[in-house]
């Protein structure tokens, strides 16, 4: 008698999406005992999201900084549709294809001038994982055993183990810290602490075999959009360069126009050896990531010995469909309309800041490019009850923002309208006035 598997009941005819969701799904960054329900979104267009009841929400954070050219962008759809009919997926080990080649050419044009090689993976965490492994193996291939990474305090680089090791937010990584690679942390620099930060950096270099310094340039996203100045970061980067330490710029969040320039590294005189990027790379259409590096890094892996090759791979590396989406996104980034929109949003944020910076419930404000953040003059747990009350107020008013503790931030799509931006500002004002 053939084995007959027991079939679980799948009668979902009369169930809502919320009810069906709770049967099998486990959501990220969610304590399901306290927050068992997720909001079902059935459609998105431009800067708007729509739930199953037809209610619309302004996407004030571009769905984690990905859909910067608007959801379901018609131009990107047209490019992806053509590619899907030509070549969907092919192994990138031993094969190549036009979309990947073309994307490498277009990326090199907009990346800092010292970048020459492009390595594909599939998300921001893996882009940083690749960068860390490149740096460690670079020294290994050159006959040096360097095993220490330097990173900023409270940085965030992803949830895979190398990237997680470099991250400093224990709210995400606490249970795993005993398993991390060796990472030494320094504070982010400013005018008051730069001498002390450099002193700490020199001490770490003197007492450890440092392979790399990984950092989020100018903005630490998960650290409540903490911002710091390019001139002080530059001093750290120069010190690393002088000591043969590979510098890795995590541009996963900041890349592709968000800081007002193509990359945050464009503000810094000393360019990184390695750059990781994802999120807006494919405009939120499909997952993909890139780690770029200098020719010097690449050449350390060229050898008659196979063992010196970079043996890191992802099944969907350089997926042709993802490459076509990224190519279309880069075209949109560089057109005049997008650049004007970026400047429009920057100016609107500045005007809003002038309105609220002296509000009694506002502790501090900050902005770079289209990234705007304010700290409430009250203490809130990152995922505490009061934070959820504020989040739910935004949702009830038709605005999607995700406060990070007492920090409210905006990172809206470039296509957002003036009317939509004004509504975001007004809803924030309403929260300030009713706290």
C-alpha positions as semicolon CSV with decimal commas, in nm:
position;residue;x (nm);y (nm);z (nm)
1;X;0,000;0,000;0,000
2;X;0,140;0,339;-0,098
3;X;0,197;0,592;0,178
4;X;-0,082;0,850;0,183
5;X;0,026;1,178;0,345
6;X;-0,223;1,340;0,578
7;X;-0,351;1,654;0,412
8;X;-0,404;1,953;0,635
9;X;-0,730;2,138;0,596
10;X;-0,684;2,432;0,358
11;X;-1,041;2,565;0,344
12;X;-0,977;2,938;0,349
13;X;-1,278;3,048;0,146
14;X;-1,441;3,255;0,420
15;X;-1,124;3,374;0,590
16;X;-0,980;3,725;0,564
17;X;-0,618;3,776;0,464
18;X;-0,539;3,865;0,826
19;X;-0,681;3,533;0,944
20;X;-0,501;3,335;0,676
21;X;-0,176;3,516;0,754
22;X;-0,185;3,404;1,118
23;X;-0,213;3,035;1,024
24;X;0,139;2,989;0,890
25;X;0,340;3,311;0,860
26;X;0,618;3,432;1,087
27;X;0,698;3,802;1,029
28;X;1,034;3,975;1,081
29;X;1,095;4,210;1,375
30;X;0,768;4,100;1,535
31;X;0,680;3,959;1,875
32;X;0,372;3,769;1,762
33;X;0,233;3,714;2,111
34;X;0,197;4,090;2,156
35;X;0,132;4,185;1,791
36;X;-0,039;3,888;1,625
37;X;-0,186;4,071;1,324
38;X;-0,028;4,215;1,009
39;X;-0,192;4,466;0,774
40;X;-0,263;4,305;0,434
41;X;-0,158;4,519;0,138
42;X;-0,305;4,413;-0,196
43;X;-0,183;4,682;-0,435
44;X;0,074;4,959;-0,464
45;X;0,133;5,240;-0,712
46;X;0,360;5,542;-0,694
47;X;0,387;5,647;-0,329
48;X;0,061;5,475;-0,231
49;X;-0,023;5,138;-0,074
50;X;-0,375;4,990;-0,068
51;X;-0,517;4,740;0,180
52;X;-0,784;4,477;0,116
53;X;-1,059;4,724;0,214
54;X;-0,937;4,976;-0,042
55;X;-0,790;5,219;0,212
56;X;-0,478;5,397;0,089
57;X;-0,159;5,473;0,276
58;X;0,124;5,707;0,180
59;X;0,447;5,507;0,188
60;X;0,668;5,751;0,380
61;X;0,970;5,518;0,390
62;X;0,957;5,372;0,037
63;X;0,906;5,026;0,189
64;X;1,240;5,020;0,369
65;X;1,410;5,256;0,123
66;X;1,365;5,033;-0,183
67;X;1,083;5,166;-0,404
68;X;1,248;5,505;-0,456
69;X;1,099;5,555;-0,804
70;X;0,751;5,461;-0,687
71;X;0,580;5,126;-0,657
72;X;0,507;4,938;-0,981
73;X;0,692;5,197;-1,188
74;X;0,570;5,164;-1,547
75;X;0,912;5,216;-1,704
76;X;1,078;4,949;-1,490
77;X;0,787;4,711;-1,554
78;X;0,833;4,753;-1,930
79;X;1,205;4,668;-1,907
80;X;1,149;4,370;-1,678
81;X;0,870;4,236;-1,900
82;X;1,101;4,228;-2,203
83;X;1,378;4,058;-2,005
84;X;1,143;3,791;-1,866
85;X;1,066;3,682;-2,221
86;X;1,434;3,665;-2,319
87;X;1,628;3,513;-2,029
88;X;1,491;3,448;-1,681
89;X;1,769;3,279;-1,482
90;X;2,111;3,137;-1,558
91;X;2,395;3,020;-1,334
92;X;2,651;3,301;-1,306
93;X;2,943;3,063;-1,240
94;X;3,089;3,005;-1,585
95;X;2,814;3,191;-1,772
96;X;2,751;3,559;-1,828
97;X;2,482;3,769;-1,996
98;X;2,415;4,114;-2,136
99;X;2,206;4,253;-1,844
100;X;2,485;4,179;-1,593
101;X;2,756;4,315;-1,822
102;X;2,556;4,630;-1,895
103;X;2,472;4,681;-1,527
104;X;2,839;4,655;-1,429
105;X;2,922;4,922;-1,688
106;X;2,647;5,156;-1,568
107;X;2,730;5,108;-1,200
108;X;3,099;5,182;-1,252
109;X;2,999;5,510;-1,419
110;X;2,817;5,637;-1,107
111;X;3,027;5,476;-0,832
112;X;3,331;5,654;-0,685
113;X;3,618;5,658;-0,934
114;X;3,832;5,396;-0,759
115;X;3,571;5,119;-0,796
116;X;3,641;4,869;-1,078
117;X;3,489;4,527;-1,008
118;X;3,131;4,416;-0,940
119;X;3,033;4,105;-0,740
120;X;2,665;4,004;-0,723
121;X;2,468;3,858;-0,433
122;X;2,104;3,885;-0,326
123;X;2,045;4,128;-0,035
124;X;2,207;4,390;0,183
125;X;2,327;4,146;0,447
126;X;2,498;3,925;0,190
127;X;2,652;4,230;0,020
128;X;2,822;4,313;0,350
129;X;2,905;3,948;0,413
130;X;3,082;3,944;0,076
131;X;3,271;4,263;0,162
132;X;3,390;4,126;0,497
133;X;3,501;3,798;0,339
134;X;3,680;3,983;0,058
135;X;3,872;4,188;0,313
136;X;3,970;3,889;0,528
137;X;4,078;3,682;0,228
138;X;4,261;3,977;0,073
139;X;4,505;3,973;0,363
140;X;4,516;3,590;0,372
141;X;4,605;3,578;0,002
142;X;4,879;3,833;0,066
143;X;5,031;3,616;0,338
144;X;4,895;3,806;0,638
145;X;4,662;3,673;0,904
146;X;4,442;3,965;1,001
147;X;4,128;3,863;1,187
148;X;3,988;4,177;1,354
149;X;3,718;4,403;1,212
150;X;3,660;4,761;1,329
151;X;3,305;4,897;1,321
152;X;3,111;5,188;1,464
153;X;2,910;5,155;1,784
154;X;2,538;5,101;1,721
155;X;2,585;5,036;1,350
156;X;2,376;4,785;1,159
157;X;2,500;4,579;0,864
158;X;2,254;4,292;0,836
159;X;2,141;3,964;0,987
160;X;2,382;3,706;0,843
161;X;2,663;3,615;1,081
162;X;2,948;3,825;0,947
163;X;2,725;4,128;0,896
164;X;2,561;4,067;1,233
165;X;2,900;4,047;1,402
166;X;2,985;4,391;1,268
167;X;2,652;4,532;1,388
168;X;2,629;4,689;1,730
169;X;2,258;4,687;1,811
170;X;2,200;4,416;2,073
171;X;1,821;4,446;2,036
172;X;1,869;4,250;1,712
173;X;2,179;4,043;1,787
174;X;2,187;3,970;2,161
175;X;2,132;3,590;2,151
176;X;2,414;3,537;1,901
177;X;2,697;3,753;2,034
178;X;2,897;3,457;2,172
179;X;2,939;3,329;1,816
180;X;3,062;3,646;1,645
181;X;3,388;3,715;1,466
182;X;3,629;3,953;1,641
183;X;3,496;4,309;1,613
184;X;3,626;4,619;1,794
185;X;3,396;4,922;1,806
186;X;3,460;5,295;1,804
187;X;3,210;5,580;1,847
188;X;3,089;5,772;1,545
189;X;3,300;6,088;1,519
190;X;3,200;6,449;1,573
191;X;3,370;6,781;1,645
192;X;3,380;6,711;2,019
193;X;3,509;6,353;2,024
194;X;3,721;6,315;1,709
195;X;4,055;6,323;1,896
196;X;3,937;6,056;2,141
197;X;3,794;5,843;1,858
198;X;4,127;5,857;1,672
199;X;4,309;5,766;1,993
200;X;4,086;5,460;2,035
201;X;4,139;5,371;1,669
202;X;4,520;5,387;1,703
203;X;4,504;5,169;2,015
204;X;4,299;4,903;1,837
205;X;4,539;4,904;1,542
206;X;4,842;4,873;1,770
207;X;4,699;4,581;1,968
208;X;4,517;4,381;1,701
209;X;4,570;4,250;1,350
210;X;4,300;4,458;1,185
211;X;4,169;4,343;0,848
212;X;3,891;4,590;0,777
213;X;3,681;4,883;0,889
214;X;3,312;4,859;0,796
215;X;3,087;5,161;0,832
216;X;2,764;5,323;0,721
217;X;2,877;5,649;0,563
218;X;2,717;5,960;0,718
219;X;2,389;5,793;0,824
220;X;2,334;5,495;1,055
221;X;1,988;5,385;0,947
222;X;1,884;5,134;1,213
223;X;2,046;5,355;1,477
224;X;1,752;5,594;1,446
225;X;1,901;5,775;1,143
226;X;2,202;5,891;1,344
227;X;2,407;6,127;1,124
228;X;2,768;6,243;1,136
229;X;2,991;6,464;0,923
230;X;3,208;6,360;0,629
231;X;3,517;6,551;0,743
232;X;3,548;6,343;1,061
233;X;3,479;6,014;0,885
234;X;3,753;6,110;0,640
235;X;4,011;6,127;0,920
236;X;3,923;5,772;1,024
237;X;3,941;5,645;0,666
238;X;4,282;5,805;0,609
239;X;4,416;5,640;0,923
240;X;4,287;5,303;0,805
241;X;4,444;5,349;0,461
242;X;4,779;5,438;0,620
243;X;4,771;5,110;0,811
244;X;4,668;4,880;0,525
245;X;4,316;4,832;0,662
246;X;4,049;4,761;0,399
247;X;3,760;5,009;0,421
248;X;3,407;4,884;0,350
249;X;3,130;5,139;0,295
250;X;2,786;4,995;0,366
251;X;2,574;5,197;0,119
252;X;2,281;4,954;0,133
253;X;2,053;5,227;0,268
254;X;2,230;5,546;0,161
255;X;2,299;5,455;-0,202
256;X;2,128;5,580;-0,517
257;X;2,050;5,942;-0,446
258;X;1,909;5,943;-0,095
259;X;2,177;6,171;0,050
260;X;2,146;6,416;-0,241
261;X;2,438;6,253;-0,425
262;X;2,458;5,912;-0,592
263;X;2,636;5,767;-0,288
264;X;2,715;5,900;0,058
265;X;3,080;5,817;-0,017
266;X;3,073;6,099;-0,272
267;X;3,088;6,343;0,022
268;X;3,410;6,189;0,160
269;X;3,755;6,263;0,019
270;X;3,900;5,919;0,103
271;X;3,708;5,663;-0,100
272;X;3,634;5,313;0,032
273;X;3,806;5,001;-0,103
274;X;3,477;4,811;-0,104
275;X;3,115;4,929;-0,133
276;X;2,804;4,724;-0,059
277;X;2,467;4,817;-0,206
278;X;2,114;4,677;-0,236
279;X;1,762;4,810;-0,154
280;X;1,709;5,090;-0,413
281;X;1,946;4,909;-0,652
282;X;1,650;4,728;-0,809
283;X;1,389;4,986;-0,704
284;X;1,215;4,730;-0,484
285;X;1,114;4,506;-0,773
286;X;1,325;4,198;-0,700
287;X;1,600;4,110;-0,451
288;X;1,958;4,172;-0,560
289;X;2,278;4,314;-0,413
290;X;2,619;4,421;-0,534
291;X;2,957;4,446;-0,368
292;X;3,203;4,657;-0,565
293;X;3,576;4,683;-0,507
294;X;3,897;4,834;-0,637
295;X;4,128;4,669;-0,889
296;X;4,384;4,621;-0,610
297;X;4,141;4,410;-0,407
298;X;4,049;4,203;-0,712
299;X;4,408;4,135;-0,812
300;X;4,485;3,978;-0,472
301;X;4,260;3,689;-0,579
302;X;4,433;3,628;-0,913
303;X;4,669;3,331;-0,884
304;X;4,751;2,994;-1,037
305;X;4,623;2,844;-0,713
306;X;4,249;2,778;-0,717
307;X;4,250;2,819;-0,341
308;X;4,311;3,192;-0,375
309;X;3,991;3,240;-0,576
310;X;3,688;3,395;-0,404
311;X;3,467;3,093;-0,342
312;X;3,143;3,267;-0,256
313;X;2,827;3,218;-0,458
314;X;2,452;3,269;-0,456
315;X;2,211;3,077;-0,677
316;X;2,047;3,395;-0,802
317;X;2,367;3,597;-0,842
318;X;2,323;3,846;-1,129
319;X;1,973;3,722;-1,205
320;X;1,893;3,873;-1,548
321;X;1,550;3,999;-1,442
322;X;1,696;4,172;-1,137
323;X;1,973;4,322;-1,351
324;X;1,717;4,462;-1,596
325;X;1,525;4,623;-1,308
326;X;1,847;4,775;-1,175
327;X;1,941;4,910;-1,517
328;X;1,603;5,080;-1,550
329;X;1,635;5,221;-1,198
330;X;1,977;5,373;-1,273
331;X;1,831;5,536;-1,585
332;X;1,554;5,688;-1,375
333;X;1,799;5,804;-1,108
334;X;1,996;6,002;-1,363
335;X;1,711;6,167;-1,551
336;X;1,634;6,533;-1,490
337;X;1,286;6,472;-1,352
338;X;1,416;6,249;-1,072
339;X;1,695;6,489;-0,983
340;X;1,446;6,776;-0,965
341;X;1,220;6,565;-0,744
342;X;1,508;6,495;-0,508
343;X;1,576;6,866;-0,476
344;X;1,204;6,934;-0,428
345;X;1,187;6,686;-0,138
346;X;1,505;6,825;0,017
347;X;1,357;7,176;0,012
348;X;1,022;7,058;0,149
349;X;1,196;6,883;0,441
350;X;1,390;7,201;0,516
351;X;1,068;7,404;0,526
352;X;0,903;7,145;0,751
353;X;1,205;7,147;0,979
354;X;1,177;7,523;1,019
355;X;0,817;7,472;1,126
356;X;0,877;7,209;1,394
357;X;1,237;7,235;1,516
358;X;1,135;7,452;1,810
359;X;0,826;7,250;1,901
360;X;0,816;7,161;2,270
361;X;0,786;6,789;2,191
362;X;1,085;6,789;1,953
363;X;1,425;6,719;2,103
364;X;1,645;6,732;1,790
365;X;1,610;6,720;1,411
366;X;1,850;6,626;1,130
367;X;1,856;6,588;0,754
368;X;2,077;6,482;0,471
369;X;1,930;6,470;0,122
370;X;1,579;6,324;0,131
371;X;1,643;6,156;0,468
372;X;1,477;6,352;0,749
373;X;1,452;6,255;1,116
374;X;1,331;6,406;1,441
375;X;1,365;6,284;1,798
376;X;1,067;6,319;2,028
377;X;1,128;6,484;2,361
378;X;1,014;6,170;2,542
379;X;1,178;5,831;2,599
380;X;1,033;5,534;2,414
381;X;1,141;5,171;2,384
382;X;1,236;5,084;2,026
383;X;0,943;4,842;1,997
384;X;0,751;4,941;2,310
385;X;0,382;5,006;2,364
386;X;0,394;5,384;2,312
387;X;0,592;5,344;1,993
388;X;0,320;5,114;1,856
389;X;0,054;5,366;1,954
390;X;0,230;5,629;1,742
391;X;0,277;5,380;1,456
392;X;-0,093;5,288;1,468
393;X;-0,191;5,655;1,470
394;X;0,005;5,706;1,148
395;X;-0,161;5,401;0,992
396;X;-0,509;5,512;1,099
397;X;-0,440;5,847;0,931
398;X;-0,329;5,677;0,609
399;X;0,048;5,727;0,646
400;X;0,307;5,450;0,667
401;X;0,598;5,553;0,888
402;X;0,796;5,323;1,121
403;X;0,924;5,510;1,429
404;X;1,252;5,380;1,573
405;X;1,189;5,431;1,943
406;X;1,145;5,805;1,990
407;X;1,272;5,881;1,637
408;X;1,031;5,957;1,354
409;X;1,190;5,962;1,012
410;X;1,087;6,014;0,649
411;X;1,252;5,855;0,348
412;X;0,979;5,876;0,086
413;X;0,989;5,775;-0,283
414;X;1,125;6,035;-0,523
415;X;0,785;6,040;-0,698
416;X;0,592;6,152;-0,390
417;X;0,368;6,449;-0,462
418;X;0,367;6,779;-0,274
419;X;0,019;6,698;-0,145
420;X;0,129;6,358;-0,016
421;X;0,435;6,505;0,155
422;X;0,221;6,771;0,318
423;X;-0,007;6,504;0,459
424;X;0,291;6,323;0,611
425;X;0,407;6,647;0,772
426;X;0,058;6,724;0,905
427;X;0,018;6,379;1,056
428;X;0,353;6,415;1,231
429;X;0,247;6,756;1,360
430;X;-0,073;6,604;1,490
431;X;0,130;6,347;1,686
432;X;0,347;6,622;1,831
433;X;0,044;6,827;1,934
434;X;-0,134;6,533;2,101
435;X;0,155;6,361;2,281
